[in-house]
Amino acid sequence: MAAATNGNAKPQPHSVWLADRPPLRRKADQPAGLGLDRIVASTVRLLDAEGLAKFSMRRLAAELGVTAMSLYWYVDTKDDLLELAVDAVAGELALPDESDPAADWRDQLRGLATTYRDALLRHSWAPRLLGEFLNIGPHSTAFSNATLRVMARSGLDPDRTSGALASLFHFVYGFSTIRSLHEARCRAAGLSIDDYFAQVVAAISDRPDFAETMELSARAGYAKPDASALDMLDRDFCFALDLQIAGIDAMRARQDREHHAAD
């Protein structure tokens, strides 16, 4: 992506949230009913249905029944629109109820991580864009602020909060992205993820180099004929998430011991 420049200023990454003008909400001479909210919502639906590779302003315009040039009254570039779509997805994230001061920060952090995973799985195109854009739109910022407030209640020192959140949400991002890619591959092949998993198990079950993997899978119940791949993935995610939160809690406890020792 080309960097924007302003006279002698240093190059800046382009972002719709850093643009000189906000996206327009309405132009009097535009088609009736065409507005930014409708454009963004249609963008999300089209990306869900067809994926990022097939998305274009021309394809979106056809979906909306307008000319492609009409869309540029509201955004300057396709990337601007994709940033807006990512923030719209962030608007689906469930934020914790902060009215109860006795609420357990661990449960709230678990809820934030789970709603993040669910959104990435619903919108398999979003992970790639999350890695490309700044993600500083209002919904993304609200989610970020909520995670910071939850972490503040954990008692972890501020200088360790960023690393703790990076560990947690990078795990969620990686887990969700890999699962989305597997599910997309299955859809392209006309298979359910359970069918694909069964084919893999059948292909490697008699191979000596996979004996240890098959033994562990059998002991865990993963290699049974009626095993559900989605249940397995959900179980692994929940346990891995618990490990992440337990690690944050353990680091907070160690930090407290260090503070007491220094006093």
C-alpha positions in Angstrom: 0.0 0.0 0.0 1.4 3.4 -1.0 2.2 5.7 1.8 0.6 9.2 1.8 2.8 12.3 2.0 2.1 15.8 2.9 4.8 18.3 1.8 8.0 17.6 3.7 6.2 15.5 6.3 7.3 11.9 6.9 5.3 9.3 4.9 2.2 8.1 6.8 0.3 4.8 6.4 -3.0 5.7 4.7 -6.1 5.2 6.8 -9.7 6.3 6.3 -9.5 7.3 10.0 -6.6 9.7 9.3 -8.0 11.2 6.2 -8.4 14.9 5.8 -12.2 14.5 5.5 -14.5 12.0 7.0 -16.6 9.8 4.6 -19.7 11.6 3.4 -23.0 10.6 4.8 -25.2 11.9 2.0 -24.9 13.8 -1.3 -28.1 15.5 -2.5 -27.5 14.3 -6.1 -26.8 10.7 -5.2 -29.4 7.9 -5.6 -32.1 7.9 -3.0 -31.4 5.5 -0.2 -27.7 5.2 -0.9 -25.7 6.1 2.2 -22.5 5.1 3.9 -24.2 2.8 6.4 -25.9 0.9 3.6 -22.7 0.7 1.5 -20.7 -0.6 4.4 -23.4 -3.2 5.3 -23.5 -4.4 1.7 -19.7 -4.6 1.7 -19.7 -6.9 4.7 -22.4 -9.1 3.2 -20.6 -9.3 -0.1 -17.3 -10.2 1.5 -19.0 -12.9 3.6 -20.6 -14.4 0.5 -17.7 -14.1 -2.0 -14.5 -13.4 -0.2 -11.9 -10.7 -0.4 -10.3 -11.8 -3.7 -13.6 -11.3 -5.7 -14.5 -8.0 -4.1 -14.4 -4.9 -6.2 -16.1 -1.5 -6.2 -17.8 -2.5 -9.5 -19.2 -5.7 -8.0 -20.4 -3.8 -4.9 -22.1 -1.1 -7.1 -23.9 -3.9 -9.1 -25.1 -5.3 -5.8 -26.4 -1.9 -4.7 -27.9 -1.1 -8.1 -25.8 2.1 -8.6 -22.8 3.1 -10.7 -19.3 2.5 -9.3 -18.6 6.3 -9.4 -21.5 6.8 -7.0 -19.6 5.0 -4.3 -16.7 7.5 -4.5 -18.9 10.3 -3.1 -18.6 8.4 0.2 -15.1 6.9 0.2 -11.9 7.9 -1.6 -10.6 4.3 -2.2 -11.6 0.7 -2.0 -9.2 0.3 1.0 -11.1 3.0 2.8 -14.3 1.0 2.4 -12.5 -2.2 3.6 -11.4 -0.4 6.7 -14.9 0.7 7.4 -16.1 -2.9 6.9 -13.5 -4.2 9.4 -14.7 -1.6 11.9 -18.3 -2.7 11.3 -17.3 -6.2 12.2 -15.8 -4.8 15.4 -19.2 -3.4 16.1 -20.6 -6.9 16.5 -18.2 -7.7 19.4 -20.0 -8.1 22.8 -18.5 -5.8 25.4 -18.7 -6.7 29.1 -21.2 -5.2 31.5 -19.0 -2.9 33.6 -21.7 -1.9 36.1 -20.9 -4.7 38.5 -17.7 -3.9 40.4 -17.6 -7.5 41.7 -17.5 -9.1 38.2 -14.5 -11.4 37.7 -12.0 -9.9 35.3 -11.1 -13.4 34.2 -14.6 -14.2 33.1 -14.8 -10.8 31.3 -11.5 -11.3 29.5 -12.7 -14.8 28.5 -15.8 -13.3 27.1 -13.9 -10.7 25.1 -11.6 -13.3 23.6 -14.5 -15.5 22.7 -16.6 -12.8 21.0 -13.4 -11.8 19.1 -13.0 -15.4 17.9 -16.6 -15.8 16.9 -16.5 -12.6 14.8 -13.4 -13.7 13.0 -15.0 -17.1 12.2 -18.2 -15.4 10.9 -16.2 -13.1 8.7 -13.2 -15.1 7.4 -11.9 -12.2 5.3 -11.5 -10.0 8.3 -8.2 -11.5 9.8 -6.2 -10.5 6.7 -7.4 -7.0 6.8 -6.8 -6.8 10.6 -3.2 -7.5 9.7 -3.0 -4.7 7.1 -5.0 -1.8 8.5 -4.6 0.4 11.6 -7.9 -0.6 13.1 -8.5 2.6 15.0 -12.2 3.1 14.0 -14.8 3.8 16.8 -15.9 0.2 17.2 -12.4 -1.2 17.3 -11.3 1.5 19.7 -14.3 0.7 22.0 -13.3 -2.9 22.1 -9.7 -2.0 22.8 -10.7 0.3 25.6 -12.9 -2.4 27.1 -10.0 -4.9 27.2 -7.8 -2.2 28.8 -10.4 -1.6 31.5 -10.8 -5.3 32.2 -7.0 -5.7 32.5 -6.7 -2.8 34.8 -9.0 -4.6 37.2 -6.7 -7.7 37.1 -4.1 -5.7 39.0 -1.4 -6.3 36.5 1.1 -3.4 36.2 0.4 -1.1 33.2 3.8 -1.8 31.7 2.9 -5.5 31.4 -0.7 -5.0 30.2 0.2 -4.6 26.5 2.3 -7.8 26.4 -0.5 -9.7 28.2 -3.1 -8.6 25.8 -0.9 -9.2 22.8 -0.3 -12.8 24.0 -4.0 -13.4 24.4 -5.4 -11.8 21.3 -2.6 -12.9 19.0 -3.4 -16.5 20.1 -7.1 -15.9 19.3 -6.2 -14.3 16.0 -4.0 -17.2 15.0 -6.4 -19.9 16.1 -9.3 -18.3 14.3 -7.4 -17.6 11.2 -6.2 -21.1 10.8 -9.6 -22.6 11.5 -11.2 -20.2 9.0 -8.7 -21.3 6.3 -9.4 -24.9 7.0 -13.1 -24.4 6.8 -12.8 -22.4 3.5 -10.7 -25.2 2.0 -13.4 -27.7 3.0 -16.1 -25.5 1.4 -14.2 -25.2 -1.8 -13.9 -29.0 -1.9 -17.5 -29.6 -1.1 -16.8 -31.2 2.2 -17.8 -30.6 5.8 -15.0 -30.1 8.2 -16.0 -33.4 9.8 -15.7 -35.2 6.5 -12.3 -33.7 5.9 -11.1 -34.6 9.4 -12.3 -38.2 8.9 -10.4 -38.4 5.6 -7.2 -37.2 7.3 -7.5 -39.7 10.1 -8.1 -42.5 7.6 -5.1 -41.5 5.5 -2.6 -41.4 8.4 -4.0 -44.1 10.8 -1.8 -46.9 9.5 1.4 -44.8 9.0 4.1 -45.5 11.5 5.3 -41.9 11.5 1.9 -40.8 12.8 1.6 -43.5 15.5 2.2 -41.2 18.4 -0.3 -38.6 17.0 -2.9 -41.3 16.5 -2.4 -42.7 20.0 -2.8 -39.3 21.6 -5.8 -38.5 19.4 -7.4 -41.8 20.4 -6.8 -41.2 24.1 -8.3 -37.7 23.8 -11.3 -39.1 21.9 -10.5 -37.2 18.7 -10.0 -40.3 16.5 -13.4 -41.9 17.1 -15.6 -42.4 14.1 -18.3 -40.2 15.5 -16.0 -37.5 16.8 -17.0 -33.9 15.9 -14.1 -31.8 14.5 -15.9 -28.6 15.5 -16.4 -29.9 19.1 -12.7 -30.8 19.2 -11.7 -27.3 18.0 -14.0 -25.7 20.5 -12.6 -27.8 23.3 -9.0 -27.0 22.4 -9.8 -23.3 22.1 -11.5 -23.2 25.5 -8.6 -25.0 27.2 -6.0 -22.9 25.4 -7.9 -19.7 26.4 -7.9 -20.9 30.0 -4.1 -21.4 29.8 -3.7 -17.8 28.5 -5.8 -16.3 31.3 -4.1 -18.5 34.0 -0.8 -17.3 32.7 -1.8 -13.7 33.1 -3.1 -14.4 36.6 0.2 -16.2 37.5 2.2 -13.3 36.2 0.1 -10.9 38.2 0.7 -13.0 41.4 4.4 -13.1 40.7 4.4 -9.3 40.2 2.7 -8.9 43.6 5.3 -11.1 45.3 8.1 -9.0 43.7 6.5 -5.8 44.9 6.2 -7.2 48.5 9.8 -8.3 48.4 10.9 -4.9 47.3 9.1 -3.1 50.2 
